[in-house]
Amino acid sequence: QVQLVESGGGLVQPGGSLRLSCAASGRIFRIDRMGWFRQAPGKQRELVASVMPGDITNYADSVKGRFTISRDAAKNTVYLQMNSLKPEDTAVYLCWAFSARNFWGQGTQVTVSS
């Protein structure tokens, strides 16, 4: 099976930065699509950022200009650099990957608060 291991979440003040990492391991050596979703209590899960074949990236409007997704395809690792964090960014951030089917990480909590 494929496992996604996330790291980098935590508590940060508004305006601060965090860098999330997600490494995939298991039977599949390379995964063609990876990204990040987030879910806050009482809100729908939403796509934050993704990187697709051809290194095409996509961002939610709410994070454009503040977040940057990057990928090391050889290592099946995806990163999310989050700058200028706002309280509304508070959520559980879930790593996502696709290869034949969807895979999900357990989630890492990001809390933005003064």
One Martini backbone bead per residue (centre of mass of N, CA, C, O) as a GRO file, in nm:
protein
  114
    1GLN     BB    1   0.102   0.033   0.009
    2VAL     BB    2   0.023   0.371   0.042
    3GLN     BB    3   0.201   0.633   0.212
    4LEU     BB    4   0.133   0.942   0.389
    5VAL     BB    5   0.371   1.179   0.518
    6GLU     BB    6   0.337   1.436   0.747
    7SER     BB    7   0.469   1.778   0.789
    8GLY     BB    8   0.477   2.119   0.962
    9GLY     BB    9   0.284   2.174   1.158
   10GLY     BB   10   0.111   2.440   1.357
   11LEU     BB   11   0.182   2.730   1.540
   12VAL     BB   12   0.088   3.063   1.422
   13GLN     BB   13   0.113   3.378   1.341
   14PRO     BB   14   0.009   3.627   1.191
   15GLY     BB   15   0.222   3.637   0.899
   16GLY     BB   16   0.335   3.375   0.892
   17SER     BB   17   0.519   3.059   0.851
   18LEU     BB   18   0.493   2.748   0.658
   19ARG     BB   19   0.611   2.400   0.598
   20LEU     BB   20   0.494   2.144   0.410
   21SER     BB   21   0.513   1.782   0.414
   22CYS     BB   22   0.503   1.500   0.167
   23ALA     BB   23   0.553   1.147   0.182
   24ALA     BB   24   0.575   0.878  -0.035
   25SER     BB   25   0.507   0.527   0.024
   26GLY     BB   26   0.570   0.209  -0.143
   27ARG     BB   27   0.481   0.052  -0.432
   28ILE     BB   28   0.486   0.333  -0.551
   29PHE     BB   29   0.723   0.532  -0.690
   30ARG     BB   30   0.534   0.714  -0.878
   31ILE     BB   31   0.340   1.019  -0.869
   32ASP     BB   32   0.148   1.236  -1.073
   33ARG     BB   33  -0.041   1.337  -0.823
   34MET     BB   34  -0.043   1.627  -0.606
   35GLY     BB   35  -0.158   1.761  -0.276
   36TRP     BB   36  -0.380   2.002  -0.104
   37PHE     BB   37  -0.596   1.994   0.167
   38ARG     BB   38  -0.875   2.139   0.358
   39GLN     BB   39  -1.025   2.132   0.703
   40ALA     BB   40  -1.281   2.282   0.875
   41PRO     BB   41  -1.497   2.333   1.100
   42GLY     BB   42  -1.799   2.344   0.916
   43LYS     BB   43  -1.641   2.280   0.651
   44GLN     BB   44  -1.537   2.229   0.352
   45ARG     BB   45  -1.350   2.062   0.159
   46GLU     BB   46  -1.045   2.193   0.010
   47LEU     BB   47  -0.858   2.302  -0.240
   48VAL     BB   48  -0.539   2.445  -0.237
   49ALA     BB   49  -0.323   2.250  -0.394
   50SER     BB   50  -0.168   2.150  -0.712
   51VAL     BB   51   0.009   1.890  -0.901
   52MET     BB   52   0.057   1.813  -1.235
   53PRO     BB   53   0.108   1.715  -1.519
   54GLY     BB   54   0.365   1.931  -1.623
   55ASP     BB   55   0.368   2.121  -1.365
   56ILE     BB   56   0.082   2.191  -1.295
   57THR     BB   57  -0.073   2.449  -1.118
   58ASN     BB   58  -0.304   2.491  -0.832
   59TYR     BB   59  -0.524   2.743  -0.680
   60ALA     BB   60  -0.675   2.890  -0.449
   61ASP     BB   61  -0.786   3.204  -0.423
   62SER     BB   62  -0.715   3.239  -0.108
   63VAL     BB   63  -0.380   3.163  -0.177
   64LYS     BB   64  -0.292   3.344  -0.379
   65GLY     BB   65   0.042   3.465  -0.330
   66ARG     BB   66   0.113   3.274  -0.056
   67PHE     BB   67   0.124   2.997  -0.192
   68THR     BB   68   0.349   2.705  -0.252
   69ILE     BB   69   0.393   2.448  -0.479
   70SER     BB   70   0.592   2.144  -0.466
   71ARG     BB   71   0.804   1.893  -0.643
   72ASP     BB   72   0.945   1.558  -0.597
   73ALA     BB   73   0.906   1.302  -0.801
   74ALA     BB   74   1.133   1.096  -0.725
   75LYS     BB   75   1.019   1.115  -0.404
   76ASN     BB   76   0.720   1.162  -0.363
   77THR     BB   77   0.715   1.487  -0.301
   78VAL     BB   78   0.539   1.744  -0.119
   79TYR     BB   79   0.494   2.102  -0.097
   80LEU     BB   80   0.398   2.379   0.139
   81GLN     BB   81   0.422   2.716   0.112
   82MET     BB   82   0.336   2.940   0.385
   83ASN     BB   83   0.232   3.271   0.365
   84SER     BB   84   0.068   3.505   0.519
   85LEU     BB   85  -0.095   3.412   0.753
   86LYS     BB   86  -0.430   3.331   0.847
   87PRO     BB   87  -0.687   3.246   1.042
   88GLU     BB   88  -0.847   3.114   0.788
   89ASP     BB   89  -0.616   2.881   0.761
   90THR     BB   90  -0.737   2.716   0.966
   91ALA     BB   91  -0.653   2.363   0.961
   92VAL     BB   92  -0.665   2.060   0.812
   93TYR     BB   93  -0.400   1.915   0.638
   94LEU     BB   94  -0.415   1.727   0.329
   95CYS     BB   95  -0.273   1.481   0.171
   96TRP     BB   96  -0.248   1.416  -0.190
   97ALA     BB   97  -0.285   1.126  -0.408
   98PHE     BB   98  -0.235   0.981  -0.749
   99SER     BB   99  -0.267   0.618  -0.832
  100ALA     BB  100  -0.549   0.484  -0.961
  101ARG     BB  101  -0.586   0.622  -0.675
  102ASN     BB  102  -0.664   0.756  -0.381
  103PHE     BB  103  -0.461   0.937  -0.141
  104TRP     BB  104  -0.418   0.981   0.223
  105GLY     BB  105  -0.353   1.159   0.478
  106GLN     BB  106  -0.399   1.236   0.821
  107GLY     BB  107  -0.295   1.509   0.893
  108THR     BB  108  -0.229   1.864   0.964
  109GLN     BB  109  -0.211   2.111   1.193
  110VAL     BB  110  -0.325   2.451   1.140
  111THR     BB  111  -0.253   2.743   1.342
  112VAL     BB  112  -0.387   3.081   1.340
  113SER     BB  113  -0.263   3.285   1.608
  114SER     BB  114  -0.226   3.535   1.871
   0.00000   0.00000   0.00000
